[in-house]
Structure formats: C-alpha cells, structure tokens
C-alpha cells in the first residue's frame, strides 16, 4: 500500500497532523468533504488544505457549495470564536 504516497500509516498520520494548531484545525474529514476551523485568511487556509494528503488526484479545494449541510454559509463564523475564526468546507 502507498498510504497516499507517504509509505506507511505512521508517515501518513504525521502528514495529516503536521500543520494543525490553534489557527488551523480540520475538525471533520471524510472521503469527499472536509471542514476546517481557521483564523488564517482564506488564501492561507486553502493553501494548507492543498498540501494535505487526499485520496483524489485533484486534492482538496474550497467547495463550490455555498452552504454547509446545516444551511450555514461557506465560509461562516466559528461558533466558539466568531471574532477570529471561520469554518470552511472543502471538497476532494
């Protein structure tokens, strides 16, 4: 197995958690969608997700859906830190 090009489960896990911190957190990730909480500007948030391993050739891109499943806009203010953080929806 290639583990998305990382060679081992350990290296894949390291790549997935490498860039997460208080300013950037992937809080939900599935096969086709991921949700991110970030205090970074949109361009840097998108750049970090582009570097994140993904199971598709196109990688993670900001979703063209303009709403989350609960009807909130994409992006939207974070419920816990609305003054500093936004939630973004990405598609693979």
Backbone as XML, in Angstrom:
<?xml version="1.0"?>
<chain id="A" units="angstrom">
  <residue number="1" name="UNK">
    <atom name="N" x="0.839" y="-1.191" z="0.000"/>
    <atom name="CA" x="0.000" y="0.000" z="0.000"/>
    <atom name="C" x="0.873" y="1.239" z="0.000"/>
  </residue>
  <residue number="2" name="UNK">
    <atom name="N" x="0.402" y="2.296" z="-0.624"/>
    <atom name="CA" x="1.204" y="3.519" z="-0.698"/>
    <atom name="C" x="0.848" y="4.526" z="0.390"/>
  </residue>
  <residue number="3" name="UNK">
    <atom name="N" x="-0.277" y="4.344" z="1.073"/>
    <atom name="CA" x="-0.726" y="5.282" z="2.106"/>
    <atom name="C" x="-0.689" y="6.714" z="1.578"/>
  </residue>
  <residue number="4" name="UNK">
    <atom name="N" x="-1.387" y="6.912" z="0.445"/>
    <atom name="CA" x="-1.486" y="8.213" z="-0.218"/>
    <atom name="C" x="-0.110" y="8.797" z="-0.519"/>
  </residue>
  <residue number="5" name="UNK">
    <atom name="N" x="0.834" y="7.929" z="-0.861"/>
    <atom name="CA" x="2.168" y="8.365" z="-1.230"/>
    <atom name="C" x="3.113" y="8.605" z="-0.069"/>
  </residue>
  <residue number="6" name="UNK">
    <atom name="N" x="2.709" y="8.272" z="1.159"/>
    <atom name="CA" x="3.558" y="8.525" z="2.321"/>
    <atom name="C" x="4.306" y="7.292" z="2.802"/>
  </residue>
  <residue number="7" name="UNK">
    <atom name="N" x="4.016" y="6.109" z="2.248"/>
    <atom name="CA" x="4.791" y="4.920" z="2.533"/>
    <atom name="C" x="4.397" y="4.101" z="3.741"/>
  </residue>
  <residue number="8" name="UNK">
    <atom name="N" x="3.837" y="4.715" z="4.768"/>
    <atom name="CA" x="3.449" y="3.960" z="5.953"/>
    <atom name="C" x="2.310" y="4.681" z="6.664"/>
  </residue>
  <residue number="9" name="UNK">
    <atom name="N" x="1.548" y="3.952" z="7.489"/>
    <atom name="CA" x="0.472" y="4.610" z="8.234"/>
    <atom name="C" x="1.005" y="5.711" z="9.155"/>
  </residue>
  <residue number="10" name="UNK">
    <atom name="N" x="2.177" y="5.509" z="9.728"/>
    <atom name="CA" x="2.756" y="6.495" z="10.636"/>
    <atom name="C" x="3.099" y="7.796" z="9.908"/>
  </residue>
  <residue number="11" name="UNK">
    <atom name="N" x="3.698" y="7.678" z="8.720"/>
    <atom name="CA" x="4.061" y="8.872" z="7.953"/>
    <atom name="C" x="2.825" y="9.593" z="7.442"/>
  </residue>
  <residue number="12" name="UNK">
    <atom name="N" x="1.782" y="8.848" z="7.087"/>
    <atom name="CA" x="0.528" y="9.473" z="6.676"/>
    <atom name="C" x="-0.076" y="10.246" z="7.842"/>
  </residue>
  <residue number="13" name="UNK">
    <atom name="N" x="-0.121" y="9.643" z="9.037"/>
    <atom name="CA" x="-0.657" y="10.321" z="10.215"/>
    <atom name="C" x="0.144" y="11.578" z="10.534"/>
  </residue>
  <residue number="14" name="UNK">
    <atom name="N" x="1.443" y="11.507" z="10.413"/>
    <atom name="CA" x="2.293" y="12.676" z="10.655"/>
    <atom name="C" x="1.963" y="13.799" z="9.674"/>
  </residue>
  <residue number="15" name="UNK">
    <atom name="N" x="1.772" y="13.450" z="8.407"/>
    <atom name="CA" x="1.431" y="14.456" z="7.398"/>
    <atom name="C" x="0.066" y="15.073" z="7.667"/>
  </residue>
  <residue number="16" name="UNK">
    <atom name="N" x="-0.878" y="14.265" z="8.149"/>
    <atom name="CA" x="-2.225" y="14.768" z="8.409"/>
    <atom name="C" x="-2.267" y="15.736" z="9.584"/>
  </residue>
  <residue number="17" name="UNK">
    <atom name="N" x="-1.424" y="15.544" z="10.570"/>
    <atom name="CA" x="-1.466" y="16.387" z="11.770"/>
    <atom name="C" x="-0.390" y="17.459" z="11.796"/>
  </residue>
  <residue number="18" name="UNK">
    <atom name="N" x="0.518" y="17.448" z="10.860"/>
    <atom name="CA" x="1.676" y="18.338" z="10.846"/>
    <atom name="C" x="1.316" y="19.812" z="10.977"/>
  </residue>
  <residue number="19" name="UNK">
    <atom name="N" x="0.346" y="20.283" z="10.231"/>
    <atom name="CA" x="0.058" y="21.707" z="10.184"/>
    <atom name="C" x="-1.119" y="22.124" z="11.054"/>
  </residue>
  <residue number="20" name="UNK">
    <atom name="N" x="-1.641" y="21.246" z="11.875"/>
    <atom name="CA" x="-2.778" y="21.613" z="12.699"/>
    <atom name="C" x="-2.304" y="22.294" z="13.981"/>
  </residue>
  <residue number="21" name="UNK">
    <atom name="N" x="-2.976" y="23.384" z="14.322"/>
    <atom name="CA" x="-2.694" y="24.127" z="15.539"/>
    <atom name="C" x="-3.923" y="24.969" z="15.866"/>
  </residue>
  <residue number="22" name="UNK">
    <atom name="N" x="-3.795" y="25.917" z="16.777"/>
    <atom name="CA" x="-4.946" y="26.730" z="17.173"/>
    <atom name="C" x="-5.457" y="27.604" z="16.033"/>
  </residue>
  <residue number="23" name="UNK">
    <atom name="N" x="-4.627" y="27.852" z="15.019"/>
    <atom name="CA" x="-5.030" y="28.699" z="13.893"/>
    <atom name="C" x="-5.619" y="27.912" z="12.732"/>
  </residue>
  <residue number="24" name="UNK">
    <atom name="N" x="-5.465" y="26.593" z="12.746"/>
    <atom name="CA" x="-5.913" y="25.763" z="11.618"/>
    <atom name="C" x="-6.194" y="24.350" z="12.121"/>
  </residue>
  <residue number="25" name="UNK">
    <atom name="N" x="-7.463" y="23.942" z="12.080"/>
    <atom name="CA" x="-7.847" y="22.618" z="12.569"/>
    <atom name="C" x="-8.869" y="21.991" z="11.629"/>
  </residue>
  <residue number="26" name="UNK">
    <atom name="N" x="-8.555" y="20.814" z="11.109"/>
    <atom name="CA" x="-9.513" y="20.043" z="10.332"/>
    <atom name="C" x="-10.352" y="19.285" z="11.350"/>
  </residue>
  <residue number="27" name="UNK">
    <atom name="N" x="-11.621" y="19.691" z="11.497"/>
    <atom name="CA" x="-12.435" y="19.075" z="12.546"/>
    <atom name="C" x="-13.344" y="17.967" z="12.038"/>
  </residue>
  <residue number="28" name="UNK">
    <atom name="N" x="-13.513" y="17.854" z="10.740"/>
    <atom name="CA" x="-14.257" y="16.745" z="10.141"/>
    <atom name="C" x="-13.626" y="16.433" z="8.793"/>
  </residue>
  <residue number="29" name="UNK">
    <atom name="N" x="-13.399" y="15.152" z="8.527"/>
    <atom name="CA" x="-12.823" y="14.772" z="7.247"/>
    <atom name="C" x="-13.396" y="13.441" z="6.812"/>
  </residue>
  <residue number="30" name="UNK">
    <atom name="N" x="-13.881" y="13.410" z="5.584"/>
    <atom name="CA" x="-14.413" y="12.196" z="5.009"/>
    <atom name="C" x="-13.761" y="11.919" z="3.668"/>
  </residue>
  <residue number="31" name="UNK">
    <atom name="N" x="-14.393" y="11.065" z="2.880"/>
    <atom name="CA" x="-13.826" y="10.732" z="1.571"/>
    <atom name="C" x="-13.888" y="11.894" z="0.597"/>
  </residue>
  <residue number="32" name="UNK">
    <atom name="N" x="-14.972" y="12.671" z="0.665"/>
    <atom name="CA" x="-15.178" y="13.721" z="-0.330"/>
    <atom name="C" x="-15.224" y="15.134" z="0.234"/>
  </residue>
  <residue number="33" name="UNK">
    <atom name="N" x="-15.441" y="15.269" z="1.518"/>
    <atom name="CA" x="-15.563" y="16.597" z="2.124"/>
    <atom name="C" x="-14.754" y="16.684" z="3.403"/>
  </residue>
  <residue number="34" name="UNK">
    <atom name="N" x="-14.281" y="17.902" z="3.696"/>
    <atom name="CA" x="-13.596" y="18.189" z="4.956"/>
    <atom name="C" x="-14.048" y="19.556" z="5.435"/>
  </residue>
  <residue number="35" name="UNK">
    <atom name="N" x="-14.126" y="19.724" z="6.750"/>
    <atom name="CA" x="-14.489" y="21.004" z="7.346"/>
    <atom name="C" x="-13.319" y="21.479" z="8.199"/>
  </residue>
  <residue number="36" name="UNK">
    <atom name="N" x="-13.003" y="22.762" z="8.065"/>
    <atom name="CA" x="-11.844" y="23.355" z="8.711"/>
    <atom name="C" x="-12.269" y="24.555" z="9.529"/>
  </residue>
  <residue number="37" name="UNK">
    <atom name="N" x="-11.664" y="24.707" z="10.702"/>
    <atom name="CA" x="-11.817" y="25.912" z="11.516"/>
    <atom name="C" x="-10.473" y="26.629" z="11.460"/>
  </residue>
  <residue number="38" name="UNK">
    <atom name="N" x="-10.481" y="27.905" z="11.047"/>
    <atom name="CA" x="-9.217" y="28.608" z="10.852"/>
    <atom name="C" x="-9.336" y="30.091" z="11.165"/>
  </residue>
  <residue number="39" name="UNK">
    <atom name="N" x="-8.260" y="30.631" z="11.773"/>
    <atom name="CA" x="-8.163" y="32.070" z="11.970"/>
    <atom name="C" x="-7.314" y="32.695" z="10.871"/>
  </residue>
  <residue number="40" name="UNK">
    <atom name="N" x="-6.754" y="31.870" z="10.001"/>
    <atom name="CA" x="-5.936" y="32.356" z="8.894"/>
    <atom name="C" x="-6.831" y="32.946" z="7.810"/>
  </residue>
  <residue number="41" name="UNK">
    <atom name="N" x="-6.262" y="33.770" z="6.945"/>
    <atom name="CA" x="-7.093" y="34.283" z="5.849"/>
    <atom name="C" x="-7.425" y="33.133" z="4.898"/>
  </residue>
  <residue number="42" name="UNK">
    <atom name="N" x="-8.403" y="33.365" z="4.047"/>
    <atom name="CA" x="-8.900" y="32.292" z="3.183"/>
    <atom name="C" x="-7.803" y="31.727" z="2.297"/>
  </residue>
  <residue number="43" name="UNK">
    <atom name="N" x="-6.948" y="32.572" z="1.740"/>
    <atom name="CA" x="-5.895" y="32.088" z="0.844"/>
    <atom name="C" x="-4.942" y="31.130" z="1.565"/>
  </residue>
  <residue number="44" name="UNK">
    <atom name="N" x="-4.547" y="31.455" z="2.799"/>
    <atom name="CA" x="-3.642" y="30.575" z="3.553"/>
    <atom name="C" x="-4.351" y="29.296" z="3.977"/>
  </residue>
  <residue number="45" name="UNK">
    <atom name="N" x="-5.628" y="29.379" z="4.330"/>
    <atom name="CA" x="-6.401" y="28.191" z="4.689"/>
    <atom name="C" x="-6.476" y="27.239" z="3.503"/>
  </residue>
  <residue number="46" name="UNK">
    <atom name="N" x="-6.767" y="27.781" z="2.322"/>
    <atom name="CA" x="-6.827" y="26.964" z="1.105"/>
    <atom name="C" x="-5.449" y="26.372" z="0.809"/>
  </residue>
  <residue number="47" name="UNK">
    <atom name="N" x="-4.395" y="27.153" z="0.956"/>
    <atom name="CA" x="-3.037" y="26.661" z="0.684"/>
    <atom name="C" x="-2.677" y="25.499" z="1.605"/>
  </residue>
  <residue number="48" name="UNK">
    <atom name="N" x="-3.030" y="25.594" z="2.886"/>
    <atom name="CA" x="-2.737" y="24.491" z="3.820"/>
    <atom name="C" x="-3.513" y="23.231" z="3.446"/>
  </residue>
  <residue number="49" name="UNK">
    <atom name="N" x="-4.759" y="23.393" z="3.045"/>
    <atom name="CA" x="-5.539" y="22.205" z="2.648"/>
    <atom name="C" x="-5.011" y="21.600" z="1.357"/>
  </residue>
  <residue number="50" name="UNK">
    <atom name="N" x="-4.496" y="22.411" z="0.456"/>
    <atom name="CA" x="-3.935" y="21.882" z="-0.794"/>
    <atom name="C" x="-2.729" y="20.987" z="-0.504"/>
  </residue>
  <residue number="51" name="UNK">
    <atom name="N" x="-2.001" y="21.270" z="0.572"/>
    <atom name="CA" x="-0.831" y="20.460" z="0.941"/>
    <atom name="C" x="-1.219" y="19.199" z="1.700"/>
  </residue>
  <residue number="52" name="UNK">
    <atom name="N" x="-2.463" y="19.127" z="2.162"/>
    <atom name="CA" x="-2.914" y="17.987" z="2.973"/>
    <atom name="C" x="-3.177" y="16.776" z="2.074"/>
  </residue>
  <residue number="53" name="UNK">
    <atom name="N" x="-2.729" y="15.589" z="2.490"/>
    <atom name="CA" x="-2.985" y="14.389" z="1.690"/>
    <atom name="C" x="-4.476" y="14.167" z="1.452"/>
  </residue>
  <residue number="54" name="UNK">
    <atom name="N" x="-4.779" y="13.698" z="0.271"/>
    <atom name="CA" x="-6.171" y="13.474" z="-0.133"/>
    <atom name="C" x="-6.197" y="12.236" z="-1.022"/>
  </residue>
  <residue number="55" name="UNK">
    <atom name="N" x="-7.299" y="11.549" z="-1.045"/>
    <atom name="CA" x="-7.408" y="10.341" z="-1.844"/>
    <atom name="C" x="-7.757" y="10.573" z="-3.305"/>
  </residue>
  <residue number="56" name="UNK">
    <atom name="N" x="-7.831" y="11.829" z="-3.734"/>
    <atom name="CA" x="-8.153" y="12.114" z="-5.133"/>
    <atom name="C" x="-6.996" y="12.838" z="-5.803"/>
  </residue>
  <residue number="57" name="UNK">
    <atom name="N" x="-6.939" y="12.735" z="-7.092"/>
    <atom name="CA" x="-5.870" y="13.363" z="-7.856"/>
    <atom name="C" x="-5.919" y="14.882" z="-7.774"/>
  </residue>
  <residue number="58" name="UNK">
    <atom name="N" x="-7.117" y="15.447" z="-7.683"/>
    <atom name="CA" x="-7.260" y="16.897" z="-7.654"/>
    <atom name="C" x="-6.946" y="17.534" z="-6.313"/>
  </residue>
  <residue number="59" name="UNK">
    <atom name="N" x="-6.896" y="16.739" z="-5.247"/>
    <atom name="CA" x="-6.609" y="17.285" z="-3.933"/>
    <atom name="C" x="-7.796" y="18.051" z="-3.352"/>
  </residue>
  <residue number="60" name="UNK">
    <atom name="N" x="-7.572" y="18.665" z="-2.195"/>
    <atom name="CA" x="-8.633" y="19.427" z="-1.539"/>
    <atom name="C" x="-8.770" y="20.804" z="-2.168"/>
  </residue>
  <residue number="61" name="UNK">
    <atom name="N" x="-10.013" y="21.184" z="-2.474"/>
    <atom name="CA" x="-10.320" y="22.522" z="-2.983"/>
    <atom name="C" x="-11.489" y="23.083" z="-2.179"/>
  </residue>
  <residue number="62" name="UNK">
    <atom name="N" x="-11.547" y="24.393" z="-2.095"/>
    <atom name="CA" x="-12.673" y="25.026" z="-1.422"/>
    <atom name="C" x="-13.938" y="24.603" z="-2.156"/>
  </residue>
  <residue number="63" name="UNK">
    <atom name="N" x="-14.907" y="24.110" z="-1.429"/>
    <atom name="CA" x="-16.119" y="23.577" z="-2.043"/>
    <atom name="C" x="-16.881" y="24.651" z="-2.800"/>
  </residue>
  <residue number="64" name="UNK">
    <atom name="N" x="-17.427" y="24.271" z="-3.943"/>
    <atom name="CA" x="-18.262" y="25.225" z="-4.685"/>
    <atom name="C" x="-19.688" y="25.268" z="-4.137"/>
  </residue>
  <residue number="65" name="UNK">
    <atom name="N" x="-19.976" y="24.409" z="-3.135"/>
    <atom name="CA" x="-21.254" y="24.527" z="-2.431"/>
    <atom name="C" x="-21.160" y="25.769" z="-1.566"/>
  </residue>
  <residue number="66" name="UNK">
    <atom name="N" x="-22.128" y="26.635" z="-1.649"/>
    <atom name="CA" x="-22.041" y="27.871" z="-0.877"/>
    <atom name="C" x="-22.647" y="27.738" z="0.514"/>
  </residue>
  <residue number="67" name="UNK">
    <atom name="N" x="-23.039" y="26.509" z="0.903"/>
    <atom name="CA" x="-23.601" y="26.291" z="2.240"/>
    <atom name="C" x="-23.166" y="24.943" z="2.797"/>
  </residue>
  <residue number="68" name="UNK">
    <atom name="N" x="-23.025" y="24.904" z="4.136"/>
    <atom name="CA" x="-22.812" y="23.638" z="4.829"/>
    <atom name="C" x="-24.138" y="22.881" z="4.853"/>
  </residue>
  <residue number="69" name="UNK">
    <atom name="N" x="-24.121" y="21.632" z="5.251"/>
    <atom name="CA" x="-25.336" y="20.808" z="5.296"/>
    <atom name="C" x="-26.407" y="21.406" z="6.209"/>
  </residue>
  <residue number="70" name="UNK">
    <atom name="N" x="-25.988" y="22.143" z="7.240"/>
    <atom name="CA" x="-26.959" y="22.743" z="8.172"/>
    <atom name="C" x="-27.482" y="24.096" z="7.692"/>
  </residue>
  <residue number="71" name="UNK">
    <atom name="N" x="-27.094" y="24.512" z="6.486"/>
    <atom name="CA" x="-27.591" y="25.754" z="5.909"/>
    <atom name="C" x="-26.716" y="26.969" z="6.148"/>
  </residue>
  <residue number="72" name="UNK">
    <atom name="N" x="-25.669" y="26.843" z="6.956"/>
    <atom name="CA" x="-24.776" y="27.974" z="7.203"/>
    <atom name="C" x="-23.940" y="28.235" z="5.953"/>
  </residue>
  <residue number="73" name="UNK">
    <atom name="N" x="-23.592" y="29.514" z="5.704"/>
    <atom name="CA" x="-22.805" y="29.832" z="4.501"/>
    <atom name="C" x="-21.385" y="29.287" z="4.586"/>
  </residue>
  <residue number="74" name="UNK">
    <atom name="N" x="-20.769" y="29.118" z="3.447"/>
    <atom name="CA" x="-19.376" y="28.674" z="3.355"/>
    <atom name="C" x="-18.530" y="29.792" z="2.772"/>
  </residue>
  <residue number="75" name="UNK">
    <atom name="N" x="-17.628" y="30.388" z="3.554"/>
    <atom name="CA" x="-17.320" y="30.152" z="4.957"/>
    <atom name="C" x="-18.328" y="30.824" z="5.885"/>
  </residue>
  <residue number="76" name="UNK">
    <atom name="N" x="-18.253" y="30.451" z="7.162"/>
    <atom name="CA" x="-19.122" y="31.060" z="8.172"/>
    <atom name="C" x="-18.316" y="31.264" z="9.456"/>
  </residue>
  <residue number="77" name="UNK">
    <atom name="N" x="-18.752" y="32.187" z="10.314"/>
    <atom name="CA" x="-18.043" y="32.393" z="11.581"/>
    <atom name="C" x="-18.089" y="31.145" z="12.455"/>
  </residue>
  <residue number="78" name="UNK">
    <atom name="N" x="-17.012" y="30.893" z="13.167"/>
    <atom name="CA" x="-16.939" y="29.792" z="14.129"/>
    <atom name="C" x="-17.869" y="30.116" z="15.296"/>
  </residue>
  <residue number="79" name="UNK">
    <atom name="N" x="-18.581" y="29.123" z="15.776"/>
    <atom name="CA" x="-19.499" y="29.338" z="16.895"/>
    <atom name="C" x="-18.748" y="29.626" z="18.193"/>
  </residue>
  <residue number="80" name="UNK">
    <atom name="N" x="-17.572" y="29.039" z="18.380"/>
    <atom name="CA" x="-16.810" y="29.229" z="19.615"/>
    <atom name="C" x="-15.946" y="30.484" z="19.597"/>
  </residue>
  <residue number="81" name="UNK">
    <atom name="N" x="-15.451" y="30.858" z="18.407"/>
    <atom name="CA" x="-14.560" y="32.018" z="18.277"/>
    <atom name="C" x="-14.987" y="32.870" z="17.075"/>
  </residue>
  <residue number="82" name="UNK">
    <atom name="N" x="-16.189" y="33.443" z="17.103"/>
    <atom name="CA" x="-16.714" y="34.124" z="15.920"/>
    <atom name="C" x="-15.936" y="35.372" z="15.482"/>
  </residue>
  <residue number="83" name="UNK">
    <atom name="N" x="-15.203" y="35.981" z="16.370"/>
    <atom name="CA" x="-14.453" y="37.191" z="16.012"/>
    <atom name="C" x="-13.133" y="36.884" z="15.317"/>
  </residue>
  <residue number="84" name="UNK">
    <atom name="N" x="-12.613" y="35.686" z="15.520"/>
    <atom name="CA" x="-11.276" y="35.377" z="14.979"/>
    <atom name="C" x="-11.228" y="34.187" z="14.014"/>
  </residue>
  <residue number="85" name="UNK">
    <atom name="N" x="-12.201" y="33.282" z="14.072"/>
    <atom name="CA" x="-12.127" y="32.045" z="13.281"/>
    <atom name="C" x="-13.335" y="31.897" z="12.359"/>
  </residue>
  <residue number="86" name="UNK">
    <atom name="N" x="-13.097" y="31.223" z="11.226"/>
    <atom name="CA" x="-14.173" y="30.867" z="10.290"/>
    <atom name="C" x="-14.110" y="29.377" z="10.009"/>
  </residue>
  <residue number="87" name="UNK">
    <atom name="N" x="-15.266" y="28.835" z="9.629"/>
    <atom name="CA" x="-15.335" y="27.439" z="9.184"/>
    <atom name="C" x="-15.430" y="27.430" z="7.663"/>
  </residue>
  <residue number="88" name="UNK">
    <atom name="N" x="-14.670" y="26.528" z="7.066"/>
    <atom name="CA" x="-14.620" y="26.371" z="5.612"/>
    <atom name="C" x="-14.971" y="24.935" z="5.256"/>
  </residue>
  <residue number="89" name="UNK">
    <atom name="N" x="-15.653" y="24.757" z="4.129"/>
    <atom name="CA" x="-15.987" y="23.440" z="3.615"/>
    <atom name="C" x="-15.124" y="23.176" z="2.374"/>
  </residue>
  <residue number="90" name="UNK">
    <atom name="N" x="-14.449" y="22.034" z="2.373"/>
    <atom name="CA" x="-13.589" y="21.647" z="1.240"/>
    <atom name="C" x="-14.121" y="20.366" z="0.604"/>
  </residue>
  <residue number="91" name="UNK">
    <atom name="N" x="-13.863" y="20.221" z="-0.676"/>
    <atom name="CA" x="-14.259" y="19.023" z="-1.419"/>
    <atom name="C" x="-13.017" y="18.378" z="-2.030"/>
  </residue>
  <residue number="92" name="UNK">
    <atom name="N" x="-13.081" y="17.063" z="-2.167"/>
    <atom name="CA" x="-11.955" y="16.332" z="-2.781"/>
    <atom name="C" x="-12.319" y="15.941" z="-4.189"/>
  </residue>
</chain>
